[in-house]
Amino acid sequence: MGGLSFFMKLLLRFPLFMLGLAAIFTATGCNTHSKKNYVPEVVRFFLEAAPNDGFASATLPVSGVQIAINNKPVILEVDIVSVQLAKSDMGQFLFFQLTPEASRDLYRMTGNNQGHRLVLAINGKPVGARLIDRPFSTGSIATFAEIPDEMLPELVKNINATCADLQKEIAKN
């Protein structure tokens, strides 16, 4: 599997979940008579693996930083309520707000994994990493993404629309 992309490896490991995700997007599309006015974005966070436990390698696109990660995501797109674009002295970053259940899981996970990183992947491509320097107690994740600044507003719009549709589908079931 050395020649396969990160997304393909993920797809091979989690085919039923990906099939279910495709069904949600298809079902959502079938329930409306108009086309979606956004591009669906699959957002996931992966935990950096402990030394000698890495199952996959994520390489960030600009910095080239390689991070060994567990192949099972710790935060899925269904765990995200919204994302905002924010600014700091270091530039623009993404601020993800999670569901209450995911917030509790995030707090426990970050409390137990300080010193590791959370790797942000969008559509199967790693684009950012955030050091776990403390337990994340607010139910949110702030992270920089190695994506050109001019692309971020559209990305945020698409992620929010995708997450809103997924939350509506979850509420129906």
Backbone as a chain_set.jsonl record, in Angstrom:
{"seq": "MGGLSFFMKLLLRFPLFMLGLAAIFTATGCNTHSKKNYVPEVVRFFLEAAPNDGFASATLPVSGVQIAINNKPVILEVDIVSVQLAKSDMGQFLFFQLTPEASRDLYRMTGNNQGHRLVLAINGKPVGARLIDRPFSTGSIATFAEIPDEMLPELVKNINATCADLQKEIAKN", "coords": {"N": [[0.813, -1.19, 0.0], [2.135, 1.132, -0.235], [2.12, 2.994, -2.334], [-0.367, 4.119, -2.269], [-2.582, 6.834, -1.61], [-3.102, 8.834, 1.366], [-5.867, 9.166, 1.81], [-6.932, 7.031, 0.348], [-5.881, 4.856, 1.759], [-7.24, 5.228, 4.137], [-9.871, 4.9, 3.253], [-9.781, 2.19, 2.504], [-9.448, 1.041, 5.003], [-11.715, 1.761, 6.412], [-14.193, 1.06, 4.997], [-16.997, 0.65, 5.306], [-17.856, 2.774, 6.915], [-17.262, 4.926, 5.244], [-18.955, 4.312, 3.149], [-21.379, 4.628, 4.43], [-21.231, 7.372, 4.994], [-21.273, 8.375, 2.401], [-23.838, 7.557, 1.75], [-25.332, 9.2, 3.452], [-24.773, 11.733, 2.359], [-25.89, 11.314, -0.163], [-28.554, 10.694, 0.462], [-29.332, 13.068, 1.676], [-29.127, 14.759, -0.478], [-31.12, 13.677, -2.084], [-33.423, 14.396, -0.763], [-33.926, 16.984, -1.324], [-34.875, 19.409, -3.754], [-33.238, 21.127, -4.991], [-29.9, 21.903, -6.064], [-26.994, 21.549, -4.025], [-25.382, 24.392, -2.705], [-22.725, 24.385, -2.14], [-19.482, 22.871, -1.646], [-19.128, 19.673, -0.436], [-17.239, 18.979, 2.485], [-15.044, 16.827, 4.069], [-14.071, 16.586, 7.249], [-11.652, 15.7, 9.569], [-9.979, 14.772, 12.605], [-6.923, 13.438, 13.622], [-5.076, 11.561, 16.002], [-1.744, 11.982, 17.005], [0.477, 9.303, 16.86], [1.904, 7.188, 19.383], [5.454, 6.75, 19.933], [6.785, 4.272, 17.788], [4.271, 3.205, 17.363], [2.935, 4.115, 15.192], [0.565, 4.051, 12.594], [0.045, 5.181, 10.23], [1.358, 7.725, 8.083], [1.329, 11.17, 8.142], [1.831, 13.898, 6.072], [2.398, 17.26, 6.126], [1.351, 19.761, 3.802], [2.783, 22.209, 3.14], [4.877, 22.803, 5.003], [6.058, 20.321, 5.078], [6.282, 18.695, 7.262], [6.327, 15.584, 8.855], [4.16, 13.357, 10.438], [3.542, 10.667, 12.492], [0.554, 8.951, 12.697], [-2.363, 7.641, 14.352], [-4.562, 5.4, 12.703], [-7.264, 5.64, 13.038], [-9.658, 8.123, 13.206], [-10.058, 10.674, 15.735], [-11.815, 12.719, 15.989], [-14.661, 13.277, 14.104], [-16.392, 14.457, 11.126], [-19.079, 14.564, 11.816], [-18.968, 15.25, 14.438], [-18.515, 17.899, 14.572], [-19.803, 21.082, 15.084], [-19.58, 23.692, 14.139], [-17.345, 25.879, 12.32], [-15.063, 28.53, 12.544], [-13.35, 31.295, 11.086], [-10.497, 32.738, 12.314], [-8.222, 35.268, 13.573], [-4.808, 35.799, 14.446], [-1.7, 37.029, 15.828], [0.024, 35.489, 14.397], [-1.259, 34.857, 12.086], [-4.086, 33.683, 10.11], [-6.413, 31.311, 11.456], [-8.222, 28.212, 11.993], [-11.153, 27.685, 13.871], [-12.704, 25.289, 15.483], [-15.853, 24.218, 16.661], [-17.25, 21.835, 18.778], [-19.677, 19.119, 19.186], [-21.572, 18.529, 22.234], [-21.105, 15.864, 23.207], [-18.792, 15.092, 21.792], [-17.119, 17.04, 22.766], [-16.739, 16.296, 25.447], [-15.4, 13.868, 25.048], [-13.115, 14.859, 23.744], [-11.938, 16.376, 25.786], [-11.191, 14.371, 27.649], [-9.469, 12.836, 26.015], [-7.464, 14.684, 25.259], [-6.458, 15.321, 27.74], [-5.17, 12.987, 28.431], [-3.204, 12.771, 26.515], [-1.227, 14.744, 26.348], [1.372, 16.626, 24.865], [1.384, 15.234, 22.506], [0.161, 15.552, 19.098], [-2.717, 16.839, 17.382], [-3.854, 16.042, 14.253], [-5.142, 17.719, 11.564], [-7.221, 16.761, 8.984], [-8.506, 17.289, 5.79], [-10.82, 16.222, 3.556], [-9.388, 13.857, 3.386], [-6.756, 14.681, 3.224], [-3.912, 15.637, 4.993], [-3.68, 18.761, 6.576], [-2.988, 20.388, 8.656], [-1.709, 20.772, 12.03], [-2.024, 20.496, 15.546], [-0.602, 21.107, 18.628], [-1.104, 19.304, 21.584], [-1.247, 20.843, 24.361], [-2.426, 21.039, 26.754], [-5.346, 19.919, 28.594], [-8.186, 20.148, 26.522], [-10.711, 21.999, 27.348], [-12.887, 23.486, 26.52], [-14.445, 22.524, 24.481], [-13.637, 23.012, 21.935], [-11.422, 23.356, 19.112], [-8.606, 24.973, 18.095], [-6.705, 25.62, 15.291], [-3.986, 26.06, 13.038], [-3.961, 25.985, 9.482], [-2.345, 24.637, 6.683], [-3.048, 26.069, 4.272], [-3.702, 28.26, 1.608], [-4.414, 31.642, 2.522], [-6.4, 33.019, 1.06], [-8.128, 31.022, 0.28], [-9.368, 30.14, 2.538], [-11.862, 31.424, 3.547], [-13.908, 30.41, 1.806], [-13.57, 27.671, 2.232], [-14.268, 27.48, 4.967], [-16.983, 28.226, 4.791], [-17.952, 26.04, 3.261], [-17.36, 23.854, 4.97], [-18.955, 24.492, 7.192], [-21.528, 24.359, 6.015], [-21.582, 21.663, 5.227], [-21.349, 20.369, 7.737], [-23.664, 21.332, 9.003], [-25.684, 20.172, 7.418], [-25.12, 17.464, 7.95], [-25.629, 17.38, 10.736], [-28.372, 17.903, 10.692], [-29.302, 15.592, 9.405], [-28.579, 13.665, 11.312], [-30.214, 14.467, 13.412], [-32.709, 13.819, 12.36], [-32.689, 11.071, 12.447]], "CA": [[0.0, 0.0, 0.0], [3.033, 2.264, -0.177], [1.812, 3.984, -3.343], [-1.705, 4.661, -2.093], [-2.673, 8.095, -0.876], [-3.622, 8.763, 2.728], [-7.304, 8.988, 1.726], [-7.211, 5.672, -0.118], [-5.607, 3.949, 2.876], [-8.341, 5.399, 5.067], [-11.029, 4.285, 2.63], [-9.63, 0.743, 2.591], [-9.574, 0.605, 6.395], [-13.039, 2.082, 6.924], [-15.091, 1.131, 3.844], [-18.402, 0.74, 5.681], [-18.13, 4.135, 7.365], [-17.251, 5.802, 4.077], [-20.181, 4.014, 2.418], [-22.44, 5.283, 5.195], [-21.104, 8.809, 4.776], [-21.761, 8.619, 1.042], [-25.29, 7.411, 1.792], [-25.883, 10.404, 4.075], [-24.721, 12.809, 1.373], [-26.829, 10.986, -1.222], [-29.907, 10.837, 0.997], [-29.576, 14.488, 1.873], [-29.338, 15.314, -1.809], [-32.383, 13.181, -2.614], [-34.529, 15.019, -0.053], [-34.102, 18.358, -1.766], [-35.032, 19.518, -5.205], [-32.226, 22.031, -5.52], [-28.525, 21.468, -5.863], [-26.296, 22.183, -2.913], [-24.594, 25.541, -3.143], [-21.416, 24.27, -1.512], [-18.735, 21.638, -1.89], [-19.0, 18.948, 0.831], [-15.877, 18.848, 3.013], [-14.918, 15.807, 5.115], [-13.076, 17.084, 8.196], [-11.35, 14.753, 10.64], [-8.761, 14.979, 13.382], [-6.24, 12.207, 13.984], [-4.131, 11.718, 17.095], [-0.377, 11.544, 16.755], [0.731, 7.994, 17.457], [3.05, 7.059, 20.278], [6.61, 6.209, 19.213], [6.715, 2.863, 17.366], [2.889, 2.759, 17.214], [2.317, 4.8, 14.063], [-0.048, 3.206, 11.588], [0.05, 5.939, 8.973], [2.192, 8.919, 8.148], [0.711, 12.345, 7.557], [2.807, 14.917, 5.701], [1.746, 18.544, 5.894], [1.675, 20.14, 2.426], [3.69, 23.338, 2.963], [6.067, 22.641, 5.845], [6.644, 19.01, 4.864], [6.382, 17.985, 8.539], [5.723, 14.255, 8.846], [3.669, 12.968, 11.754], [2.946, 9.331, 12.55], [-0.765, 9.077, 13.301], [-3.234, 6.476, 14.424], [-5.393, 5.426, 11.505], [-8.659, 5.889, 13.394], [-9.811, 9.513, 13.615], [-10.614, 10.899, 17.065], [-12.915, 13.657, 15.755], [-15.225, 13.123, 12.766], [-17.18, 15.591, 10.654], [-20.354, 14.586, 12.534], [-18.699, 15.796, 15.761], [-18.263, 19.332, 14.429], [-21.0, 21.914, 14.99], [-19.268, 24.814, 13.262], [-15.956, 26.338, 12.262], [-14.931, 29.961, 12.279], [-12.031, 31.772, 10.709], [-10.05, 33.71, 13.306], [-6.895, 35.825, 13.294], [-3.884, 36.047, 15.549], [-0.462, 37.662, 15.356], [0.706, 34.545, 13.509], [-2.032, 34.66, 10.873], [-5.438, 33.146, 10.236], [-6.53, 29.921, 11.891], [-9.574, 27.654, 12.039], [-11.635, 27.46, 15.226], [-13.77, 24.296, 15.388], [-16.693, 24.012, 17.832], [-17.704, 20.445, 18.743], [-20.898, 18.748, 19.891], [-21.305, 18.263, 23.653], [-20.517, 14.532, 23.385], [-17.416, 15.13, 21.284], [-16.363, 17.911, 23.681], [-16.334, 15.473, 26.601], [-14.366, 12.939, 24.568], [-11.921, 15.649, 23.466], [-11.325, 16.723, 27.071], [-10.523, 13.172, 28.174], [-8.394, 12.437, 25.113], [-6.351, 15.633, 25.331], [-5.872, 15.201, 29.075], [-4.321, 11.791, 28.458], [-2.236, 12.753, 25.408], [-0.477, 15.99, 26.272], [2.665, 16.454, 24.198], [1.115, 14.726, 21.162], [-0.5, 16.523, 18.234], [-3.909, 16.5, 16.619], [-3.628, 16.348, 12.84], [-6.354, 18.061, 10.827], [-7.276, 16.279, 7.603], [-9.697, 17.713, 5.063], [-10.983, 15.357, 2.385], [-8.338, 12.842, 3.392], [-5.405, 15.254, 3.096], [-3.491, 16.367, 6.188], [-3.434, 20.165, 6.262], [-2.593, 21.142, 9.838], [-1.462, 20.02, 13.261], [-2.146, 21.295, 16.762], [-0.003, 20.489, 19.801], [-1.953, 19.174, 22.769], [-0.427, 21.398, 25.434], [-3.255, 21.018, 27.959], [-6.664, 19.371, 28.251], [-9.042, 21.104, 25.83], [-11.918, 21.949, 28.167], [-13.936, 24.36, 26.006], [-15.184, 21.896, 23.39], [-13.216, 23.6, 20.67], [-10.049, 23.133, 18.665], [-8.071, 26.038, 17.247], [-5.52, 25.115, 14.606], [-3.579, 26.656, 11.773], [-4.018, 25.057, 8.355], [-1.416, 24.978, 5.612], [-3.917, 26.357, 3.135], [-3.584, 29.698, 1.322], [-5.4, 32.477, 3.214], [-7.515, 33.39, 0.192], [-9.018, 29.868, 0.142], [-9.973, 29.81, 3.831], [-13.282, 31.775, 3.717], [-14.757, 29.45, 1.072], [-13.456, 26.402, 2.945], [-15.084, 27.599, 6.185], [-18.383, 28.181, 4.343], [-18.267, 24.673, 2.855], [-17.347, 22.993, 6.152], [-20.157, 24.795, 7.974], [-22.697, 23.825, 5.309], [-21.513, 20.202, 5.325], [-21.64, 19.976, 9.122], [-25.073, 21.633, 9.265], [-26.468, 19.118, 6.786], [-24.925, 16.224, 8.692], [-26.345, 17.489, 12.006], [-29.817, 17.76, 10.369], [-29.531, 14.164, 9.139], [-28.486, 12.968, 12.588], [-31.418, 14.819, 14.18], [-33.848, 13.091, 11.776], [-32.617, 9.645, 12.81]], "C": [[0.853, 1.249, 0.0], [2.681, 3.346, -1.171], [0.442, 4.621, -3.179], [-1.672, 5.957, -1.298], [-3.247, 7.846, 0.512], [-5.117, 8.472, 2.701], [-7.65, 7.567, 1.307], [-6.953, 4.658, 0.989], [-6.751, 4.012, 3.881], [-9.597, 4.712, 4.534], [-10.966, 2.766, 2.726], [-9.818, 0.229, 4.011], [-10.982, 0.791, 6.937], [-14.077, 2.122, 5.795], [-16.563, 1.279, 4.235], [-18.752, 2.144, 6.152], [-18.205, 5.075, 6.174], [-18.507, 5.564, 3.231], [-21.366, 4.681, 3.111], [-22.427, 6.786, 4.999], [-21.62, 9.177, 3.385], [-23.284, 8.522, 0.994], [-25.948, 8.63, 2.414], [-25.903, 11.543, 3.064], [-25.731, 12.565, 0.254], [-28.256, 11.193, -0.746], [-30.269, 12.298, 1.201], [-29.865, 15.143, 0.529], [-30.672, 14.896, -2.393], [-33.58, 13.851, -1.949], [-34.762, 16.458, -0.471], [-34.216, 18.369, -3.279], [-34.018, 20.464, -5.821], [-30.832, 21.477, -5.244], [-27.937, 22.197, -4.672], [-25.448, 23.32, -3.469], [-23.242, 25.574, -2.443], [-20.776, 22.947, -1.896], [-18.604, 20.903, -0.551], [-17.529, 18.748, 1.212], [-15.895, 17.82, 4.156], [-13.754, 16.208, 6.01], [-12.904, 16.071, 9.318], [-10.065, 15.156, 11.337], [-8.224, 13.615, 13.786], [-5.242, 12.507, 15.096], [-2.765, 11.214, 16.671], [-0.142, 10.238, 17.507], [1.926, 8.063, 18.398], [4.224, 6.508, 19.474], [6.452, 4.7, 18.981], [5.289, 2.341, 17.222], [2.204, 3.371, 15.999], [1.782, 3.828, 13.034], [-0.033, 3.867, 10.221], [0.949, 7.148, 9.171], [1.461, 10.045, 7.444], [1.813, 13.363, 7.276], [2.066, 16.198, 5.39], [2.241, 19.135, 4.575], [2.698, 21.258, 2.248], [4.989, 23.118, 3.725], [6.787, 21.321, 5.589], [6.82, 18.203, 6.149], [5.653, 16.655, 8.424], [5.374, 13.871, 10.279], [3.077, 11.574, 11.638], [1.622, 9.466, 13.294], [-1.439, 7.723, 13.416], [-4.177, 6.547, 13.239], [-6.869, 5.645, 11.788], [-8.795, 7.34, 13.85], [-10.433, 9.618, 15.01], [-11.765, 11.905, 17.02], [-13.348, 13.483, 14.305], [-16.024, 14.364, 12.39], [-18.528, 15.68, 11.365], [-20.2, 15.131, 13.949], [-18.555, 17.317, 15.748], [-19.585, 20.072, 14.248], [-20.753, 23.059, 14.021], [-17.766, 25.069, 13.272], [-15.978, 27.826, 11.933], [-13.498, 30.248, 11.851], [-11.664, 32.865, 11.703], [-8.638, 34.169, 12.947], [-6.109, 35.973, 14.584], [-2.668, 36.769, 14.979], [0.263, 36.786, 14.347], [-0.063, 34.287, 12.217], [-3.421, 34.118, 11.164], [-5.398, 31.693, 10.693], [-7.995, 29.516, 11.914], [-9.931, 27.339, 13.482], [-12.869, 26.569, 15.136], [-14.512, 24.189, 16.712], [-17.323, 22.628, 17.706], [-19.037, 20.254, 19.458], [-20.574, 18.504, 21.365], [-20.649, 16.898, 23.903], [-19.059, 14.506, 22.947], [-16.536, 16.001, 22.18], [-15.876, 17.131, 24.897], [-15.228, 14.498, 26.203], [-13.048, 13.665, 24.319], [-11.196, 15.995, 24.766], [-10.556, 15.535, 27.647], [-9.302, 12.802, 27.329], [-7.201, 13.388, 25.206], [-5.694, 15.618, 26.705], [-4.889, 14.056, 29.161], [-3.213, 11.801, 27.416], [-1.486, 14.069, 25.248], [0.918, 15.712, 25.711], [2.521, 15.851, 22.813], [0.432, 15.833, 20.362], [-1.787, 15.949, 17.671], [-3.647, 16.934, 15.189], [-4.974, 16.557, 12.163], [-6.232, 17.55, 9.403], [-8.592, 16.743, 6.991], [-9.726, 16.936, 3.755], [-9.825, 14.378, 2.253], [-6.919, 13.369, 3.312], [-5.038, 15.99, 4.383], [-3.126, 17.802, 5.823], [-2.999, 20.985, 7.471], [-2.372, 20.236, 11.028], [-1.508, 20.977, 14.437], [-1.554, 20.506, 17.92], [-1.027, 20.437, 20.925], [-1.092, 19.588, 23.952], [-1.144, 21.42, 26.778], [-4.549, 20.298, 27.608], [-7.523, 20.465, 27.609], [-10.427, 21.046, 26.488], [-13.077, 22.77, 27.616], [-14.767, 23.74, 24.884], [-14.838, 22.469, 22.036], [-11.757, 23.268, 20.385], [-9.675, 24.289, 17.75], [-6.797, 25.51, 16.612], [-5.258, 25.909, 13.331], [-3.651, 25.575, 10.699], [-3.061, 25.551, 7.279], [-2.183, 25.068, 4.298], [-3.787, 27.851, 2.861], [-4.736, 30.498, 1.951], [-6.614, 32.799, 2.352], [-8.514, 32.248, 0.0], [-9.8, 29.579, 1.428], [-11.442, 30.22, 3.973], [-14.233, 30.798, 3.014], [-14.733, 28.085, 1.758], [-14.325, 26.403, 4.194], [-16.567, 27.525, 5.841], [-18.791, 26.746, 4.0], [-18.299, 23.708, 4.043], [-18.605, 23.233, 6.977], [-21.414, 24.232, 7.32], [-22.732, 22.299, 5.398], [-21.92, 19.744, 6.716], [-23.097, 20.232, 9.471], [-25.963, 20.569, 8.653], [-26.332, 17.791, 7.518], [-25.661, 16.25, 10.026], [-27.854, 17.363, 11.795], [-30.156, 16.295, 10.128], [-29.498, 13.357, 10.432], [-29.74, 13.225, 13.41], [-32.656, 14.084, 13.671], [-33.886, 11.642, 12.255], [-32.63, 9.542, 14.268]], "O": [[0.329, 2.341, 0.219], [2.915, 4.522, -0.892], [0.122, 5.576, -3.887], [-0.828, 6.141, -0.421], [-3.804, 6.785, 0.791], [-5.599, 7.636, 3.465], [-8.571, 6.966, 1.859], [-7.716, 3.704, 1.146], [-7.182, 2.988, 4.412], [-10.299, 4.026, 5.277], [-11.977, 2.12, 2.999], [-10.292, -0.89, 4.21], [-11.402, 0.054, 7.83], [-14.776, 3.125, 5.65], [-17.305, 1.978, 3.545], [-19.824, 2.657, 5.828], [-19.098, 5.918, 6.095], [-19.059, 6.505, 2.661], [-22.249, 5.232, 2.453], [-23.479, 7.409, 4.856], [-22.321, 10.176, 3.22], [-23.944, 9.293, 0.297], [-27.009, 9.057, 1.959], [-26.91, 12.236, 2.918], [-26.361, 13.507, -0.226], [-29.074, 11.787, -1.448], [-31.396, 12.708, 0.924], [-30.754, 15.987, 0.423], [-31.298, 15.667, -3.12], [-34.663, 13.869, -2.533], [-35.714, 17.087, -0.008], [-33.729, 17.48, -3.976], [-33.947, 20.59, -7.043], [-30.623, 20.694, -4.317], [-28.332, 23.318, -4.352], [-24.877, 23.221, -4.555], [-22.685, 26.641, -2.185], [-21.432, 22.035, -2.399], [-18.024, 21.452, 0.386], [-16.695, 18.397, 0.377], [-16.68, 17.945, 5.095], [-12.596, 16.178, 5.591], [-13.875, 15.639, 9.938], [-9.186, 15.788, 10.751], [-8.973, 12.748, 14.235], [-4.638, 13.579, 15.126], [-2.642, 10.153, 16.058], [-0.529, 10.105, 18.668], [2.83, 8.883, 18.231], [4.017, 5.867, 18.444], [6.038, 3.961, 19.874], [5.103, 1.149, 16.981], [1.008, 3.164, 15.799], [2.472, 2.885, 12.646], [-0.09, 3.199, 9.189], [1.254, 7.536, 10.299], [1.026, 9.904, 6.301], [2.632, 13.653, 8.148], [1.212, 16.234, 4.504], [3.426, 19.024, 4.259], [3.429, 21.242, 1.257], [6.075, 23.232, 3.157], [7.984, 21.206, 5.849], [7.441, 17.141, 6.129], [4.514, 16.595, 7.959], [6.173, 14.035, 11.201], [2.217, 11.324, 10.793], [1.572, 10.027, 14.389], [-1.129, 6.786, 12.68], [-4.554, 7.638, 12.812], [-7.652, 5.821, 10.854], [-8.115, 7.751, 14.79], [-11.226, 8.768, 15.415], [-12.599, 11.931, 17.926], [-12.525, 13.531, 13.39], [-16.297, 15.217, 13.234], [-19.071, 16.776, 11.502], [-21.199, 15.445, 14.597], [-18.482, 17.945, 16.804], [-20.383, 19.735, 13.373], [-21.601, 23.367, 13.183], [-17.028, 24.551, 14.11], [-16.801, 28.301, 11.151], [-12.566, 29.531, 12.213], [-12.429, 33.807, 11.909], [-7.953, 33.55, 12.133], [-6.66, 36.233, 15.654], [-2.62, 37.08, 13.789], [1.034, 37.288, 13.529], [0.427, 33.573, 11.342], [-3.871, 34.096, 12.31], [-4.477, 30.945, 10.363], [-8.89, 30.36, 11.862], [-9.118, 26.794, 14.228], [-13.948, 27.027, 14.761], [-13.889, 24.082, 17.768], [-17.867, 22.283, 16.656], [-19.472, 21.108, 20.231], [-19.41, 18.292, 21.708], [-19.737, 16.793, 24.722], [-18.2, 13.966, 23.644], [-15.345, 15.73, 22.336], [-14.732, 17.288, 25.324], [-14.247, 14.324, 26.926], [-11.981, 13.145, 24.645], [-9.969, 15.914, 24.831], [-9.412, 15.676, 28.08], [-8.236, 12.494, 27.863], [-6.054, 12.943, 25.23], [-4.496, 15.875, 26.819], [-3.891, 14.136, 29.876], [-2.356, 10.917, 27.431], [-1.149, 14.462, 24.131], [1.553, 14.709, 26.036], [3.45, 15.945, 22.011], [0.161, 16.914, 20.885], [-1.929, 14.738, 17.506], [-3.259, 18.076, 14.946], [-5.838, 15.68, 12.188], [-5.27, 17.86, 8.698], [-9.655, 16.606, 7.596], [-8.788, 16.984, 2.959], [-9.344, 14.107, 1.153], [-5.969, 12.586, 3.33], [-5.776, 16.875, 4.818], [-2.363, 18.04, 4.886], [-2.673, 22.163, 7.325], [-2.792, 19.079, 11.034], [-1.081, 22.127, 14.335], [-1.953, 19.369, 18.169], [-1.73, 21.414, 21.182], [-0.312, 18.795, 24.479], [-0.56, 21.768, 27.804], [-4.825, 20.085, 26.428], [-7.572, 21.588, 28.112], [-11.214, 20.142, 26.208], [-14.162, 22.75, 28.198], [-15.699, 24.372, 24.388], [-15.639, 22.422, 21.102], [-10.978, 22.947, 21.283], [-10.349, 24.549, 16.753], [-5.911, 25.01, 17.305], [-6.178, 26.36, 12.649], [-3.429, 24.397, 10.976], [-2.985, 26.749, 7.006], [-1.999, 24.278, 3.372], [-3.765, 28.64, 3.806], [-5.891, 30.072, 1.91], [-7.736, 32.848, 2.856], [-9.648, 32.497, -0.409], [-10.789, 28.846, 1.398], [-12.226, 29.421, 4.485], [-15.253, 30.409, 3.584], [-15.764, 27.42, 1.854], [-15.04, 25.435, 4.455], [-17.327, 26.838, 6.523], [-19.86, 26.292, 4.407], [-19.17, 22.841, 4.113], [-19.251, 22.281, 7.415], [-22.275, 23.684, 8.009], [-23.791, 21.712, 5.619], [-22.739, 18.837, 6.861], [-23.709, 19.425, 10.171], [-26.904, 20.106, 9.299], [-27.316, 17.071, 7.689], [-26.259, 15.247, 10.416], [-28.545, 16.78, 12.63], [-31.187, 15.81, 10.597], [-30.315, 12.455, 10.618], [-30.272, 12.308, 14.036], [-33.552, 13.761, 14.452], [-34.955, 11.062, 12.445], [-32.578, 8.437, 14.809]]}, "num_chains": 1, "name": "protein.A"}
